[in-house]
Amino acid sequence: SSELTQDPAVSVALGQTVRITCQGDSLRSYYASWYQQKPGQAPVLVIYGKNNRPSGIPDRFSGSSSGNTTSLTITGAQAEDEADYYCNSRDSSGIWVFGGGTKLTVL
Amino acid sequence: QLQLQESGPGLVKPSETLSLTCTVSGGSISSSSYYWGWIRQPPGKGLEWIGSFYYSGSTYYNPSLKSRLTISVDTSKNQFSLKVNSVTAADTAVYYCARHFRYCSGTSCYYGFDYWGQGTLVTVSS
């Protein structure tokens, strides 16, 4: 199966650490990438590969993976991190899939 | 700085063909390092990958849409296009074009969509 499953919503207190997870069979073979999307804006790549951040992404964003689960961790969440987060990965036939998205609320 | 810009009609009638073009500036779509793709997002919903192509001609389509899709390339204009046939209200969405990279180090390859257009809303309605 090429499906990726995410929790619909997660909340975190300001300054605390939050982990957003993504599960799928394809993650056993391929690394995921993670995207942040704020209302009315295009998604922004925040993590790709094992744990790589594009230029300009704060180091409080990190990634990890184990088995069929990949995680995005925000250490010391800020108010500006409130957004929707999507994972994405491929399968062996070159088909790409996005997870359903997780709405992060910073309290 | 790479920039992508979607263009096309914002309103399409049911059963007709949705046509969008993505114009790339600041880089070449013939680069061997990148794929180029389309992603859409229905109002209030999540992202859906539509399809991607590689400059050499390989094209990959979402199986759920494949029978209605065509992605084509005009390297002379540094543009690529999307056509979706026989549209219904379910095709109403913000459509994004994006650069799709593949980076390999050792035995591992990493992928991601690193540059996105601003998106264009296409509404299917009579």
Interface residues (C-beta under 8 A of the other chain):
Chain A: Y30 Y31 S33 Y35 Q37 A42 P43 V44 L45 Y48 G49 K50 N52 P54 D84 Y86 N88 S89 R90 G94 I95 W96 V97 F98 G99 G100 G101
Chain B: G37 I39 G46 L47 E48 W49 S52 S58 Y60 N62 P63 Y96 Y103 S108 C109 Y110 Y111 G112 F113 D114 W116 G117 Q118 G119
